[in-house]
Protein backbone atom coordinates (compact mmCIF):
# COMPACT_ATOMS: atom_id res chain seq x y z
CA UNK A 1 0.00 0.00 0.00
CA UNK A 2 1.08 3.51 -0.81
CA UNK A 3 -0.22 6.47 1.10
CA UNK A 4 -0.90 9.48 -1.06
CA UNK A 5 0.99 12.52 0.24
CA UNK A 6 -1.69 14.81 -1.10
CA UNK A 7 -4.99 13.38 0.12
CA UNK A 8 -3.81 10.75 2.60
CA UNK A 9 -5.76 7.89 1.00
CA UNK A 10 -4.12 4.52 0.50
CA UNK A 11 -3.94 2.69 -2.79
CA UNK A 12 -1.93 -0.21 -4.12
CA UNK A 13 1.53 0.67 -5.32
CA UNK A 14 0.87 -0.21 -8.97
CA UNK A 15 -0.98 2.96 -9.81
CA UNK A 16 0.82 5.96 -11.22
CA UNK A 17 -1.81 8.44 -10.13
CA UNK A 18 -3.77 8.45 -6.89
CA UNK A 19 -7.27 7.09 -7.65
CA UNK A 20 -8.77 9.50 -5.13
CA UNK A 21 -7.31 12.89 -5.89
CA UNK A 22 -5.36 12.25 -9.09
CA UNK A 23 -1.99 13.24 -7.62
CA UNK A 24 1.07 11.80 -9.32
CA UNK A 25 2.20 9.25 -6.75
CA UNK A 26 5.56 8.52 -8.32
CA UNK A 27 6.86 12.06 -8.65
CA UNK A 28 5.63 12.88 -5.15
CA UNK A 29 7.58 9.97 -3.76
CA UNK A 30 10.65 10.81 -5.81
CA UNK A 31 10.82 14.45 -4.89
CA UNK A 32 9.86 13.92 -1.27
CA UNK A 33 8.35 17.35 -1.32
CA UNK A 34 6.66 18.79 1.71
CA UNK A 35 3.03 17.74 2.03
CA UNK A 36 0.88 19.90 -0.15
CA UNK A 37 -2.01 21.87 1.28
CA UNK A 38 -5.04 20.21 -0.26
CA UNK A 39 -7.90 21.95 1.47
CA UNK A 40 -8.12 25.40 2.92
CA UNK A 41 -10.79 27.27 4.83
CA UNK A 42 -11.33 30.94 4.19
CA UNK A 43 -13.49 33.04 6.47
CA UNK A 44 -14.91 35.77 4.26
CA UNK A 45 -16.82 37.29 7.15
CA UNK A 46 -13.73 38.02 9.19
CA UNK A 47 -13.51 41.70 10.09
CA UNK A 48 -17.13 42.24 9.03
CA UNK A 49 -16.23 43.37 5.53
CA UNK A 50 -18.44 45.15 3.05
CA UNK A 51 -19.94 42.91 0.39
CA UNK A 52 -17.49 44.10 -2.28
CA UNK A 53 -14.51 43.48 -0.02
CA UNK A 54 -15.68 39.98 0.85
CA UNK A 55 -16.26 39.14 -2.81
CA UNK A 56 -12.83 40.49 -3.77
CA UNK A 57 -11.27 38.46 -0.98
CA UNK A 58 -12.96 35.35 -2.31
CA UNK A 59 -11.79 35.81 -5.91
CA UNK A 60 -8.25 36.47 -4.65
CA UNK A 61 -8.37 33.30 -2.57
CA UNK A 62 -9.69 31.30 -5.53
CA UNK A 63 -6.92 32.57 -7.79
CA UNK A 64 -4.29 31.86 -5.15
CA UNK A 65 -5.65 28.39 -4.47
CA UNK A 66 -5.59 27.61 -8.20
CA UNK A 67 -1.97 28.76 -8.44
CA UNK A 68 -0.98 26.71 -5.39
CA UNK A 69 -2.80 23.62 -6.57
CA UNK A 70 -5.18 23.59 -3.61
CA UNK A 71 -8.01 21.20 -4.44
CA UNK A 72 -10.78 22.18 -2.04
CA UNK A 73 -11.57 25.68 -0.84
CA UNK A 74 -14.08 25.92 1.99
CA UNK A 75 -15.63 29.38 1.94
CA UNK A 76 -17.35 30.70 5.05
CA UNK A 77 -19.62 33.52 3.94
CA UNK A 78 -22.37 33.34 6.53
CA UNK A 79 -26.01 33.61 5.70
CA UNK A 80 -29.11 35.56 6.49
CA UNK A 81 -32.36 36.20 4.75
CA UNK A 82 -31.59 39.90 4.64
CA UNK A 83 -28.76 42.27 5.43
CA UNK A 84 -25.06 42.05 4.82
CA UNK A 85 -24.54 38.37 5.69
CA UNK A 86 -27.11 37.22 3.18
CA UNK A 87 -25.78 39.57 0.54
CA UNK A 88 -22.20 38.26 0.81
CA UNK A 89 -23.50 34.72 0.42
CA UNK A 90 -25.59 35.66 -2.59
CA UNK A 91 -22.82 37.54 -4.41
CA UNK A 92 -20.18 34.91 -3.64
CA UNK A 93 -22.36 32.10 -4.91
CA UNK A 94 -23.14 34.02 -8.09
CA UNK A 95 -19.42 34.25 -8.84
CA UNK A 96 -18.84 30.59 -7.95
CA UNK A 97 -21.60 29.61 -10.39
CA UNK A 98 -19.93 31.74 -13.08
CA UNK A 99 -16.57 30.11 -12.44
CA UNK A 100 -18.23 26.70 -12.59
CA UNK A 101 -19.82 27.52 -15.95
CA UNK A 102 -16.44 28.72 -17.22
CA UNK A 103 -14.91 25.46 -15.98
CA UNK A 104 -12.53 27.26 -13.70
CA UNK A 105 -14.03 25.14 -10.91
CA UNK A 106 -14.85 21.45 -11.02
CA UNK A 107 -17.68 21.56 -8.54
CA UNK A 108 -19.50 23.84 -6.15
CA UNK A 109 -21.27 22.30 -3.16
CA UNK A 110 -23.56 24.54 -1.11
CA UNK A 111 -23.03 23.78 2.59
CA UNK A 112 -26.72 23.12 3.17
CA UNK A 113 -26.40 20.22 0.69
CA UNK A 114 -23.18 18.89 2.20
CA UNK A 115 -24.05 15.58 3.87
CA UNK A 116 -21.76 13.02 5.42
CA UNK A 117 -23.65 9.94 4.25
CA UNK A 118 -24.90 10.76 0.78
CA UNK A 119 -24.65 13.05 -2.18
CA UNK A 120 -21.74 15.27 -3.20
CA UNK A 121 -20.50 15.67 0.39
CA UNK A 122 -19.98 11.95 0.81
CA UNK A 123 -18.25 11.70 -2.56
CA UNK A 124 -15.96 14.60 -1.74
CA UNK A 125 -15.02 13.17 1.68
CA UNK A 126 -14.06 9.94 0.00
CA UNK A 127 -11.55 11.82 -2.14
CA UNK A 128 -10.51 14.35 0.50
CA UNK A 129 -11.14 12.86 3.95
CA UNK A 130 -9.30 15.70 5.70
CA UNK A 131 -11.98 18.19 4.69
CA UNK A 132 -13.93 17.05 7.74
CA UNK A 133 -11.06 17.88 10.12
CA UNK A 134 -10.32 21.09 8.27
CA UNK A 135 -13.89 22.33 8.64
CA UNK A 136 -16.00 20.23 11.06
CA UNK A 137 -18.93 22.64 10.71
CA UNK A 138 -19.26 22.18 6.94
CA UNK A 139 -22.21 19.76 7.23
CA UNK A 140 -25.70 21.11 6.57
CA UNK A 141 -24.32 24.59 6.89
CA UNK A 142 -26.00 27.25 4.74
CA UNK A 143 -23.26 29.72 5.71
CA UNK A 144 -20.60 27.74 3.85
CA UNK A 145 -19.85 26.84 0.23
CA UNK A 146 -17.29 24.26 -0.85
CA UNK A 147 -15.45 24.95 -4.10
CA UNK A 148 -13.61 22.06 -5.75
CA UNK A 149 -10.78 23.23 -7.99
ZN1 LIG B 1 -4.48 11.28 -3.32
Backbone and ligand atoms as CSV (ligand in chain L), in Angstrom:
chain,resi,resn,atom,element,x,y,z
A,1,UNK,N,N,0.829,-1.207,0.000
A,1,UNK,CA,C,0.000,0.000,0.000
A,1,UNK,C,C,0.864,1.258,0.000
A,2,UNK,N,N,0.391,2.222,-0.743
A,2,UNK,CA,C,1.080,3.506,-0.810
A,2,UNK,C,C,0.126,4.564,-0.274
A,3,UNK,N,N,0.631,5.397,0.612
A,3,UNK,CA,C,-0.218,6.471,1.104
A,3,UNK,C,C,0.048,7.734,0.281
A,4,UNK,N,N,-1.027,8.270,-0.244
A,4,UNK,CA,C,-0.899,9.478,-1.062
A,4,UNK,C,C,-0.518,10.665,-0.166
A,5,UNK,N,N,0.535,11.372,-0.558
A,5,UNK,CA,C,0.992,12.516,0.242
A,5,UNK,C,C,0.048,13.706,0.123
A,6,UNK,N,N,-0.790,13.677,-0.886
A,6,UNK,CA,C,-1.686,14.811,-1.102
A,6,UNK,C,C,-2.984,14.655,-0.312
A,7,UNK,N,N,-3.674,13.513,-0.527
A,7,UNK,CA,C,-4.988,13.376,0.122
A,7,UNK,C,C,-4.970,12.425,1.310
A,8,UNK,N,N,-3.910,11.632,1.451
A,8,UNK,CA,C,-3.811,10.747,2.602
A,8,UNK,C,C,-4.490,9.407,2.410
A,9,UNK,N,N,-5.127,9.177,1.261
A,9,UNK,CA,C,-5.763,7.887,0.997
A,9,UNK,C,C,-4.725,6.853,0.592
A,10,UNK,N,N,-5.032,5.594,0.871
A,10,UNK,CA,C,-4.121,4.522,0.504
A,10,UNK,C,C,-4.586,3.848,-0.775
A,11,UNK,N,N,-3.623,3.456,-1.592
A,11,UNK,CA,C,-3.940,2.691,-2.790
A,11,UNK,C,C,-2.804,1.702,-2.998
A,12,UNK,N,N,-3.018,0.728,-3.892
A,12,UNK,CA,C,-1.928,-0.210,-4.118
A,12,UNK,C,C,-0.830,0.465,-4.930
A,13,UNK,N,N,0.366,-0.021,-4.781
A,13,UNK,CA,C,1.534,0.671,-5.321
A,13,UNK,C,C,1.655,0.639,-6.837
A,14,UNK,N,N,0.746,-0.080,-7.524
A,14,UNK,CA,C,0.873,-0.214,-8.974
A,14,UNK,C,C,0.444,1.037,-9.726
A,15,UNK,N,N,-0.406,1.827,-9.080
A,15,UNK,CA,C,-0.976,2.956,-9.808
A,15,UNK,C,C,0.000,4.121,-9.875
A,16,UNK,N,N,-0.045,4.799,-11.006
A,16,UNK,CA,C,0.819,5.961,-11.220
A,16,UNK,C,C,0.211,7.183,-10.557
A,17,UNK,N,N,-1.113,7.292,-10.706
A,17,UNK,CA,C,-1.813,8.441,-10.134
A,17,UNK,C,C,-2.731,7.959,-9.017
A,18,UNK,N,N,-2.878,8.777,-7.994
A,18,UNK,CA,C,-3.773,8.451,-6.890
A,18,UNK,C,C,-5.215,8.357,-7.406
A,19,UNK,N,N,-5.896,7.228,-7.147
A,19,UNK,CA,C,-7.268,7.089,-7.650
A,19,UNK,C,C,-8.264,8.021,-6.963
A,20,UNK,N,N,-7.858,8.624,-5.867
A,20,UNK,CA,C,-8.772,9.498,-5.132
A,20,UNK,C,C,-8.663,10.954,-5.576
A,21,UNK,N,N,-7.462,11.466,-5.575
A,21,UNK,CA,C,-7.313,12.892,-5.892
A,21,UNK,C,C,-6.572,13.141,-7.198
A,22,UNK,N,N,-6.024,12.086,-7.809
A,22,UNK,CA,C,-5.356,12.254,-9.095
A,22,UNK,C,C,-3.908,12.698,-8.998
A,23,UNK,N,N,-3.382,12.807,-7.776
A,23,UNK,CA,C,-1.987,13.241,-7.621
A,23,UNK,C,C,-1.041,12.201,-8.219
A,24,UNK,N,N,0.064,12.676,-8.740
A,24,UNK,CA,C,1.074,11.802,-9.322
A,24,UNK,C,C,1.871,11.166,-8.187
A,25,UNK,N,N,1.601,9.908,-7.906
A,25,UNK,CA,C,2.203,9.245,-6.747
A,25,UNK,C,C,3.709,9.071,-6.914
A,26,UNK,N,N,4.145,8.814,-8.127
A,26,UNK,CA,C,5.564,8.522,-8.325
A,26,UNK,C,C,6.442,9.759,-8.164
A,27,UNK,N,N,6.013,10.857,-8.755
A,27,UNK,CA,C,6.856,12.055,-8.650
A,27,UNK,C,C,6.837,12.590,-7.223
A,28,UNK,N,N,5.702,12.418,-6.538
A,28,UNK,CA,C,5.626,12.881,-5.155
A,28,UNK,C,C,6.634,12.105,-4.303
A,29,UNK,N,N,6.654,10.786,-4.511
A,29,UNK,CA,C,7.585,9.965,-3.762
A,29,UNK,C,C,9.024,10.328,-4.090
A,30,UNK,N,N,9.286,10.561,-5.369
A,30,UNK,CA,C,10.653,10.811,-5.813
A,30,UNK,C,C,11.189,12.134,-5.274
A,31,UNK,N,N,10.337,13.137,-5.312
A,31,UNK,CA,C,10.817,14.452,-4.894
A,31,UNK,C,C,10.800,14.638,-3.387
A,32,UNK,N,N,10.030,13.800,-2.721
A,32,UNK,CA,C,9.864,13.924,-1.270
A,32,UNK,C,C,9.558,15.372,-0.875
A,33,UNK,N,N,8.659,15.968,-1.630
A,33,UNK,CA,C,8.346,17.351,-1.318
A,33,UNK,C,C,7.483,17.435,-0.063
A,34,UNK,N,N,7.459,18.586,0.507
A,34,UNK,CA,C,6.664,18.788,1.712
A,34,UNK,C,C,5.190,18.568,1.371
A,35,UNK,N,N,4.434,18.015,2.320
A,35,UNK,CA,C,3.026,17.742,2.028
A,35,UNK,C,C,2.315,18.988,1.532
A,36,UNK,N,N,1.578,18.791,0.478
A,36,UNK,CA,C,0.882,19.898,-0.149
A,36,UNK,C,C,-0.379,20.225,0.642
A,37,UNK,N,N,-0.734,21.488,0.667
A,37,UNK,CA,C,-2.009,21.872,1.275
A,37,UNK,C,C,-3.102,21.547,0.278
A,38,UNK,N,N,-4.019,20.680,0.660
A,38,UNK,CA,C,-5.044,20.211,-0.265
A,38,UNK,C,C,-6.341,20.965,-0.063
A,39,UNK,N,N,-6.661,21.237,1.188
A,39,UNK,CA,C,-7.897,21.954,1.471
A,39,UNK,C,C,-7.590,23.133,2.374
A,40,UNK,N,N,-8.351,24.179,2.163
A,40,UNK,CA,C,-8.117,25.402,2.924
A,40,UNK,C,C,-9.472,26.009,3.244
A,41,UNK,N,N,-9.567,26.580,4.432
A,41,UNK,CA,C,-10.794,27.265,4.827
A,41,UNK,C,C,-10.547,28.760,4.813
A,42,UNK,N,N,-11.451,29.494,4.231
A,42,UNK,CA,C,-11.328,30.940,4.194
A,42,UNK,C,C,-12.575,31.554,4.813
A,43,UNK,N,N,-12.364,32.362,5.832
A,43,UNK,CA,C,-13.488,33.041,6.465
A,43,UNK,C,C,-13.671,34.423,5.835
A,44,UNK,N,N,-14.667,34.514,4.990
A,44,UNK,CA,C,-14.910,35.766,4.260
A,44,UNK,C,C,-15.612,36.807,5.114
A,45,UNK,N,N,-16.094,36.371,6.278
A,45,UNK,CA,C,-16.823,37.293,7.149
A,45,UNK,C,C,-15.897,38.032,8.114
A,46,UNK,N,N,-14.651,37.496,8.203
A,46,UNK,CA,C,-13.725,38.019,9.194
A,46,UNK,C,C,-13.529,39.520,9.034
A,47,UNK,N,N,-13.663,40.250,10.135
A,47,UNK,CA,C,-13.509,41.705,10.091
A,47,UNK,C,C,-14.756,42.416,9.602
A,48,UNK,N,N,-15.846,41.683,9.494
A,48,UNK,CA,C,-17.129,42.238,9.032
A,48,UNK,C,C,-16.973,43.131,7.804
A,49,UNK,N,N,-16.504,42.559,6.721
A,49,UNK,CA,C,-16.229,43.371,5.532
A,49,UNK,C,C,-17.510,43.796,4.809
A,50,UNK,N,N,-17.366,44.804,3.964
A,50,UNK,CA,C,-18.444,45.152,3.045
A,50,UNK,C,C,-18.560,44.030,2.023
A,51,UNK,N,N,-19.696,43.989,1.354
A,51,UNK,CA,C,-19.937,42.910,0.390
A,51,UNK,C,C,-18.833,42.866,-0.668
A,52,UNK,N,N,-18.514,44.034,-1.228
A,52,UNK,CA,C,-17.490,44.104,-2.280
A,52,UNK,C,C,-16.148,43.569,-1.810
A,53,UNK,N,N,-15.792,43.920,-0.576
A,53,UNK,CA,C,-14.511,43.482,-0.018
A,53,UNK,C,C,-14.494,41.970,0.149
A,54,UNK,N,N,-15.589,41.426,0.642
A,54,UNK,CA,C,-15.680,39.984,0.846
A,54,UNK,C,C,-15.594,39.237,-0.483
A,55,UNK,N,N,-16.269,39.769,-1.482
A,55,UNK,CA,C,-16.261,39.136,-2.806
A,55,UNK,C,C,-14.857,39.195,-3.412
A,56,UNK,N,N,-14.197,40.335,-3.257
A,56,UNK,CA,C,-12.834,40.491,-3.769
A,56,UNK,C,C,-11.898,39.514,-3.060
A,57,UNK,N,N,-12.084,39.394,-1.754
A,57,UNK,CA,C,-11.273,38.460,-0.978
A,57,UNK,C,C,-11.447,37.041,-1.513
A,58,UNK,N,N,-12.690,36.700,-1.820
A,58,UNK,CA,C,-12.957,35.348,-2.313
A,58,UNK,C,C,-12.279,35.096,-3.663
A,59,UNK,N,N,-12.397,36.036,-4.587
A,59,UNK,CA,C,-11.790,35.814,-5.912
A,59,UNK,C,C,-10.263,35.749,-5.786
A,60,UNK,N,N,-9.689,36.561,-4.891
A,60,UNK,CA,C,-8.247,36.472,-4.646
A,60,UNK,C,C,-7.865,35.092,-4.134
A,61,UNK,N,N,-8.651,34.608,-3.170
A,61,UNK,CA,C,-8.371,33.297,-2.575
A,61,UNK,C,C,-8.506,32.186,-3.612
A,62,UNK,N,N,-9.494,32.305,-4.482
A,62,UNK,CA,C,-9.694,31.296,-5.528
A,62,UNK,C,C,-8.504,31.279,-6.487
A,63,UNK,N,N,-8.049,32.479,-6.864
A,63,UNK,CA,C,-6.916,32.573,-7.786
A,63,UNK,C,C,-5.655,32.000,-7.140
A,64,UNK,N,N,-5.454,32.345,-5.879
A,64,UNK,CA,C,-4.290,31.859,-5.146
A,64,UNK,C,C,-4.320,30.336,-4.994
A,65,UNK,N,N,-5.503,29.835,-4.648
A,65,UNK,CA,C,-5.654,28.390,-4.472
A,65,UNK,C,C,-5.380,27.648,-5.777
A,66,UNK,N,N,-5.845,28.218,-6.891
A,66,UNK,CA,C,-5.591,27.614,-8.199
A,66,UNK,C,C,-4.085,27.570,-8.466
A,67,UNK,N,N,-3.415,28.681,-8.193
A,67,UNK,CA,C,-1.974,28.763,-8.436
A,67,UNK,C,C,-1.200,27.786,-7.551
A,68,UNK,N,N,-1.694,27.568,-6.341
A,68,UNK,CA,C,-0.982,26.713,-5.385
A,68,UNK,C,C,-1.453,25.262,-5.440
A,69,UNK,N,N,-2.334,24.983,-6.391
A,69,UNK,CA,C,-2.799,23.616,-6.569
A,69,UNK,C,C,-3.598,23.086,-5.380
A,70,UNK,N,N,-4.248,23.993,-4.665
A,70,UNK,CA,C,-5.180,23.586,-3.612
A,70,UNK,C,C,-6.401,22.986,-4.291
A,71,UNK,N,N,-6.928,21.898,-3.749
A,71,UNK,CA,C,-8.014,21.197,-4.436
A,71,UNK,C,C,-9.405,21.587,-3.925
A,72,UNK,N,N,-9.476,21.891,-2.638
A,72,UNK,CA,C,-10.782,22.177,-2.039
A,72,UNK,C,C,-10.693,23.463,-1.233
A,73,UNK,N,N,-11.520,24.422,-1.575
A,73,UNK,CA,C,-11.565,25.680,-0.837
A,73,UNK,C,C,-12.918,25.766,-0.129
A,74,UNK,N,N,-12.859,25.839,1.194
A,74,UNK,CA,C,-14.084,25.918,1.988
A,74,UNK,C,C,-14.304,27.387,2.333
A,75,UNK,N,N,-15.372,27.949,1.799
A,75,UNK,CA,C,-15.630,29.379,1.944
A,75,UNK,C,C,-16.721,29.617,2.974
A,76,UNK,N,N,-16.364,30.353,4.016
A,76,UNK,CA,C,-17.350,30.695,5.047
A,76,UNK,C,C,-17.833,32.109,4.763
A,77,UNK,N,N,-19.078,32.211,4.305
A,77,UNK,CA,C,-19.619,33.518,3.936
A,77,UNK,C,C,-20.773,33.928,4.819
A,78,UNK,N,N,-21.226,33.024,5.683
A,78,UNK,CA,C,-22.372,33.335,6.529
A,78,UNK,C,C,-23.664,33.317,5.733
A,79,UNK,N,N,-24.731,33.595,6.395
A,79,UNK,CA,C,-26.013,33.609,5.703
A,79,UNK,C,C,-26.956,34.553,6.431
A,80,UNK,N,N,-28.106,34.672,5.905
A,80,UNK,CA,C,-29.105,35.564,6.487
A,80,UNK,C,C,-30.093,35.891,5.399
A,81,UNK,N,N,-31.349,35.962,5.767
A,81,UNK,CA,C,-32.365,36.201,4.745
A,81,UNK,C,C,-32.284,37.638,4.238
A,82,UNK,N,N,-31.769,38.519,5.079
A,82,UNK,CA,C,-31.594,39.903,4.642
A,82,UNK,C,C,-30.303,40.429,5.252
A,83,UNK,N,N,-29.936,41.651,4.845
A,83,UNK,CA,C,-28.756,42.273,5.432
A,83,UNK,C,C,-27.473,41.804,4.791
A,84,UNK,N,N,-26.375,42.209,5.412
A,84,UNK,CA,C,-25.059,42.048,4.820
A,84,UNK,C,C,-24.669,40.571,4.675
A,85,UNK,N,N,-24.938,39.784,5.719
A,85,UNK,CA,C,-24.545,38.373,5.690
A,85,UNK,C,C,-25.139,37.655,4.496
A,86,UNK,N,N,-26.426,37.868,4.290
A,86,UNK,CA,C,-27.107,37.225,3.179
A,86,UNK,C,C,-26.607,37.699,1.826
A,87,UNK,N,N,-26.240,38.959,1.788
A,87,UNK,CA,C,-25.777,39.567,0.539
A,87,UNK,C,C,-24.407,38.997,0.133
A,88,UNK,N,N,-23.526,38.836,1.097
A,88,UNK,CA,C,-22.197,38.260,0.806
A,88,UNK,C,C,-22.371,36.853,0.239
A,89,UNK,N,N,-23.232,36.087,0.861
A,89,UNK,CA,C,-23.500,34.724,0.416
A,89,UNK,C,C,-24.004,34.715,-1.029
A,90,UNK,N,N,-24.966,35.588,-1.274
A,90,UNK,CA,C,-25.593,35.658,-2.589
A,90,UNK,C,C,-24.574,36.022,-3.675
A,91,UNK,N,N,-23.792,37.072,-3.405
A,91,UNK,CA,C,-22.823,37.541,-4.405
A,91,UNK,C,C,-21.715,36.514,-4.615
A,92,UNK,N,N,-21.247,35.909,-3.535
A,92,UNK,CA,C,-20.176,34.913,-3.644
A,92,UNK,C,C,-20.650,33.714,-4.456
A,93,UNK,N,N,-21.853,33.275,-4.194
A,93,UNK,CA,C,-22.359,32.096,-4.910
A,93,UNK,C,C,-22.582,32.393,-6.385
A,94,UNK,N,N,-22.968,33.631,-6.693
A,94,UNK,CA,C,-23.139,34.022,-8.091
A,94,UNK,C,C,-21.816,33.852,-8.837
A,95,UNK,N,N,-20.740,34.333,-8.207
A,95,UNK,CA,C,-19.418,34.251,-8.839
A,95,UNK,C,C,-18.962,32.789,-8.943
A,96,UNK,N,N,-19.232,32.017,-7.908
A,96,UNK,CA,C,-18.843,30.594,-7.948
A,96,UNK,C,C,-19.566,29.877,-9.087
A,97,UNK,N,N,-20.833,30.216,-9.283
A,97,UNK,CA,C,-21.597,29.614,-10.388
A,97,UNK,C,C,-20.991,30.012,-11.738
A,98,UNK,N,N,-20.583,31.277,-11.850
A,98,UNK,CA,C,-19.931,31.739,-13.083
A,98,UNK,C,C,-18.649,30.955,-13.347
A,99,UNK,N,N,-17.849,30.826,-12.305
A,99,UNK,CA,C,-16.571,30.108,-12.440
A,99,UNK,C,C,-16.819,28.650,-12.818
A,100,UNK,N,N,-17.879,28.090,-12.283
A,100,UNK,CA,C,-18.226,26.700,-12.586
A,100,UNK,C,C,-18.603,26.573,-14.061
A,101,UNK,N,N,-19.413,27.517,-14.541
A,101,UNK,CA,C,-19.820,27.520,-15.946
A,101,UNK,C,C,-18.611,27.673,-16.863
A,102,UNK,N,N,-17.656,28.493,-16.420
A,102,UNK,CA,C,-16.442,28.722,-17.223
A,102,UNK,C,C,-15.412,27.605,-17.037
A,103,UNK,N,N,-15.770,26.611,-16.289
A,103,UNK,CA,C,-14.911,25.458,-15.985
A,103,UNK,C,C,-13.622,25.839,-15.279
A,104,UNK,N,N,-13.680,26.910,-14.533
A,104,UNK,CA,C,-12.527,27.264,-13.696
A,104,UNK,C,C,-12.642,26.541,-12.359
A,105,UNK,N,N,-13.818,25.980,-12.086
A,105,UNK,CA,C,-14.034,25.139,-10.909
A,105,UNK,C,C,-14.619,23.816,-11.380
A,106,UNK,N,N,-14.299,22.743,-10.667
A,106,UNK,CA,C,-14.854,21.445,-11.016
A,106,UNK,C,C,-16.254,21.266,-10.439
A,107,UNK,N,N,-16.439,21.813,-9.255
A,107,UNK,CA,C,-17.679,21.556,-8.542
A,107,UNK,C,C,-17.891,22.631,-7.484
A,108,UNK,N,N,-19.143,22.943,-7.236
A,108,UNK,CA,C,-19.502,23.844,-6.147
A,108,UNK,C,C,-20.564,23.148,-5.312
A,109,UNK,N,N,-20.303,22.972,-4.031
A,109,UNK,CA,C,-21.271,22.298,-3.165
A,109,UNK,C,C,-21.744,23.271,-2.092
A,110,UNK,N,N,-23.026,23.681,-2.166
A,110,UNK,CA,C,-23.565,24.540,-1.112
A,110,UNK,C,C,-23.562,23.771,0.217
A,111,UNK,N,N,-23.147,24.444,1.288
A,111,UNK,CA,C,-23.027,23.783,2.591
A,111,UNK,C,C,-24.304,23.111,3.053
A,112,UNK,N,N,-25.449,23.711,2.718
A,112,UNK,CA,C,-26.722,23.118,3.169
A,112,UNK,C,C,-27.002,21.784,2.459
A,113,UNK,N,N,-26.251,21.516,1.383
A,113,UNK,CA,C,-26.403,20.223,0.688
A,113,UNK,C,C,-25.242,19.275,0.995
A,114,UNK,N,N,-24.366,19.693,1.890
A,114,UNK,CA,C,-23.175,18.889,2.196
A,114,UNK,C,C,-23.519,17.898,3.306
A,115,UNK,N,N,-23.669,16.635,2.920
A,115,UNK,CA,C,-24.050,15.578,3.875
A,115,UNK,C,C,-22.919,14.565,3.986
A,116,UNK,N,N,-22.804,13.996,5.181
A,116,UNK,CA,C,-21.763,13.016,5.421
A,116,UNK,C,C,-22.051,11.686,4.732
A,117,UNK,N,N,-23.328,11.303,4.664
A,117,UNK,CA,C,-23.648,9.940,4.253
A,117,UNK,C,C,-24.173,9.798,2.823
A,118,UNK,N,N,-24.455,10.897,2.165
A,118,UNK,CA,C,-24.901,10.761,0.779
A,118,UNK,C,C,-24.603,12.022,-0.015
A,119,UNK,N,N,-24.776,11.898,-1.305
A,119,UNK,CA,C,-24.647,13.050,-2.183
A,119,UNK,C,C,-23.209,13.509,-2.383
A,120,UNK,N,N,-23.071,14.761,-2.844
A,120,UNK,CA,C,-21.738,15.268,-3.199
A,120,UNK,C,C,-20.786,15.369,-2.005
A,121,UNK,N,N,-21.346,15.586,-0.808
A,121,UNK,CA,C,-20.499,15.667,0.387
A,121,UNK,C,C,-19.794,14.351,0.657
A,122,UNK,N,N,-20.543,13.281,0.592
A,122,UNK,CA,C,-19.985,11.954,0.813
A,122,UNK,C,C,-18.895,11.648,-0.225
A,123,UNK,N,N,-19.209,11.960,-1.484
A,123,UNK,CA,C,-18.248,11.703,-2.562
A,123,UNK,C,C,-16.969,12.515,-2.363
A,124,UNK,N,N,-17.133,13.759,-1.936
A,124,UNK,CA,C,-15.957,14.603,-1.739
A,124,UNK,C,C,-15.097,14.093,-0.573
A,125,UNK,N,N,-15.752,13.666,0.507
A,125,UNK,CA,C,-15.018,13.167,1.677
A,125,UNK,C,C,-14.247,11.891,1.350
A,126,UNK,N,N,-14.767,11.142,0.396
A,126,UNK,CA,C,-14.064,9.936,-0.001
A,126,UNK,C,C,-12.731,10.304,-0.677
A,127,UNK,N,N,-12.775,11.362,-1.462
A,127,UNK,CA,C,-11.549,11.819,-2.141
A,127,UNK,C,C,-10.655,12.624,-1.201
A,128,UNK,N,N,-11.268,13.453,-0.381
A,128,UNK,CA,C,-10.506,14.345,0.496
A,128,UNK,C,C,-11.005,14.208,1.935
A,129,UNK,N,N,-10.607,13.121,2.605
A,129,UNK,CA,C,-11.140,12.858,3.952
A,129,UNK,C,C,-10.783,13.937,4.973
A,130,UNK,N,N,-9.722,14.709,4.712
A,130,UNK,CA,C,-9.302,15.696,5.699
A,130,UNK,C,C,-10.164,16.955,5.690
A,131,UNK,N,N,-11.071,17.039,4.735
A,131,UNK,CA,C,-11.978,18.194,4.693
A,131,UNK,C,C,-12.779,18.271,5.992
A,132,UNK,N,N,-13.121,17.096,6.510
A,132,UNK,CA,C,-13.927,17.055,7.738
A,132,UNK,C,C,-13.166,17.634,8.932
A,133,UNK,N,N,-11.880,17.332,9.028
A,133,UNK,CA,C,-11.063,17.883,10.120
A,133,UNK,C,C,-10.798,19.362,9.883
A,134,UNK,N,N,-10.600,19.693,8.627
A,134,UNK,CA,C,-10.316,21.088,8.265
A,134,UNK,C,C,-11.494,21.990,8.622
A,135,UNK,N,N,-12.700,21.519,8.350
A,135,UNK,CA,C,-13.891,22.326,8.635
A,135,UNK,C,C,-15.011,21.433,9.168
A,136,UNK,N,N,-15.002,21.146,10.478
A,136,UNK,CA,C,-16.003,20.233,11.056
A,136,UNK,C,C,-17.431,20.767,10.964
A,137,UNK,N,N,-17.582,22.065,10.728
A,137,UNK,CA,C,-18.927,22.640,10.705
A,137,UNK,C,C,-19.496,22.731,9.291
A,138,UNK,N,N,-18.838,22.067,8.345
A,138,UNK,CA,C,-19.263,22.176,6.938
A,138,UNK,C,C,-20.625,21.530,6.677
A,139,UNK,N,N,-20.997,20.548,7.498
A,139,UNK,CA,C,-22.207,19.758,7.228
A,139,UNK,C,C,-23.491,20.554,7.450
A,140,UNK,N,N,-24.382,20.465,6.482
A,140,UNK,CA,C,-25.702,21.113,6.568
A,140,UNK,C,C,-25.609,22.583,6.928
A,141,UNK,N,N,-24.565,23.227,6.465
A,141,UNK,CA,C,-24.319,24.593,6.895
A,141,UNK,C,C,-24.574,25.579,5.751
A,142,UNK,N,N,-25.672,26.312,5.832
A,142,UNK,CA,C,-26.000,27.249,4.739
A,142,UNK,C,C,-25.052,28.442,4.675
A,143,UNK,N,N,-24.203,28.606,5.693
A,143,UNK,CA,C,-23.256,29.717,5.710
A,143,UNK,C,C,-21.917,29.391,5.064
A,144,UNK,N,N,-21.857,28.212,4.420
A,144,UNK,CA,C,-20.602,27.737,3.851
A,144,UNK,C,C,-20.834,27.267,2.413
A,145,UNK,N,N,-19.834,27.456,1.558
A,145,UNK,CA,C,-19.854,26.838,0.229
A,145,UNK,C,C,-18.497,26.187,-0.014
A,146,UNK,N,N,-18.529,24.984,-0.557
A,146,UNK,CA,C,-17.293,24.258,-0.846
A,146,UNK,C,C,-17.018,24.343,-2.347
A,147,UNK,N,N,-15.853,24.872,-2.698
A,147,UNK,CA,C,-15.450,24.953,-4.100
A,147,UNK,C,C,-14.372,23.909,-4.357
A,148,UNK,N,N,-14.590,23.074,-5.368
A,148,UNK,CA,C,-13.612,22.058,-5.745
A,148,UNK,C,C,-12.886,22.546,-6.989
A,149,UNK,N,N,-11.556,22.650,-6.897
A,149,UNK,CA,C,-10.777,23.226,-7.986
A,149,UNK,C,C,-10.211,22.138,-8.896
L,1,ZN,ZN,ZN,-4.483,11.280,-3.320
